[in-house]
Amino acid sequence: MVDAKKSATLNLNGETYELPIFSPTAGPDVLDIRKLYAQAGVFTYDPGFTSTASCDSTITFIDGNKGELLHRGYPIDQLAEKSHYLEVCFLLLYGHLPTAAELEDFEGRVTRHTMVHEQMHYFFRGFRRDAHPMATLVGVVGAMSAFYADSADVNDPWQREVASIRLIAKLPTIAAMAYKYSIGQPFVYPRNDLDYSANFLNMCFSVPAEEYHVDPILSRAMDRIFILHADHEQNASTSTVRLASSSGANPFACIAAGIACLWGPAHGGANQACLEMLREIGSVDRIPEFIARAKDKNDPFRLMGFGHRVYKNFDPRAKVMKQSADEVLGLLGVDNNPLLQVAKELEKIALNDAYFAEKKLFPNVDFYSGIILEAMGFPTSMFTPIFALSRTVGWISQWKEMIADPQNKIGRPRQLYLGETLRDYTDIETR
Ligand code: SDX
């Protein structure tokens, strides 16, 4: 925690209050209002928490105006170009880039935890085959506390470490199982001779009937998608994980809560919603109709994959994702993919339209990720599970930081109550 070097003065109801101001290493100052209610008897009001710092953190920093995203100080474009997902996981979890020995040990620990308890195969059988993989993911990850109870005690640092490794290692296996189950194919076991991304592709796309070769370009693109989705400050799903964890709930239940929140189309469900929107648009000549709908205040339609609560400039992840999209589609010979044509034309029109410029609506990470995943052969229903497995390390890193924070206490927001004041019950005969 930092010390306040200055303060703000609040004059309220004839009283004066000094509110300490904390200055961060980057980003805006924060006003410490922790004693405000006790001193002045008033709450602050901030639905959606757009002006509220819920915690202090050293993991990720976003400058929405500059379009900057840093993980432990390293810019996302450098990590996407020079690092790989498990190294980024180490960075997010432990705060520094690993030495070769540290990385080898970490990758070895993750690799040896990729299998799931064999009994979990029967757990899947309880779902309908057409269940959305996110429903399966929420259920199976929440159930992990029933299979891995020996790493569920949040007060034991060793169990926290084991649970962290288990979740990072097993989410790809569970996501791949959810996909295989939905298409009626047999589960494919993880392989220790494949790296994290190649292993996931193999578990999704190989079948027992023939050899499956993981194309290194697709594996690299997969790894880059994992990196770009790894963590993103206190977004809705991370805040859900933190709030769930504040009650002392076990890590598996808290990550399941994060997965549930991510599912929403305004958040992690946007990549699926974006592809479905591109399909609905169907052709370039129908784009103006949808642009008009996005501008129409009476139409709830929004351009999926555009806009962001924090970025008021280009989402730096979208820039890297756009390069990946060109590479992957070029490799697969589908750069004339009609969806991509619509996406590229939509991006061009939207970015040159005064409305979107004024509202600062740029393509976000979900705009291109869906196109790449579609080209790689994933059904749209698997887009958000892939986002969830990528973000697990971010949720876990934030969870570990919060548990270790001496200020950690149960989250309990207040409200602006506008309902009925005290009144007596009336018998039904008199109503
Ligand atoms: C993610 O928080 C994170 O970090 C999330 C995330 C992460 O990594 O965790 O980055 C992942 O969730 C990315 C966002 C994915 N969602 C989508 O692509 C869905 C489409 N986008 C919108 O739903 C929307 O942009 C939000 C939810 C992302 C942000 O909504 P806000 O906070 O309302 O956006 P805003 O306040 O900046 O909106 C400004 C104006 C508003 O109009 P006015 O009320 O001022 O008249 O722009 C409008 C909005 O109605 N607007 C849009 C729009 N997004 C905002 N209009 C049309 N299409 C859109 N996509």
Residues whose N, C-alpha, C, O or C-beta is under 5 A from the ligand:
A	BS01	SDX	H232 N235 A236 P265 A266 H267 G268 A270 A294 F301 R302 L303 M304 G305 F306 G307 H308 R309 K359 N364 D366
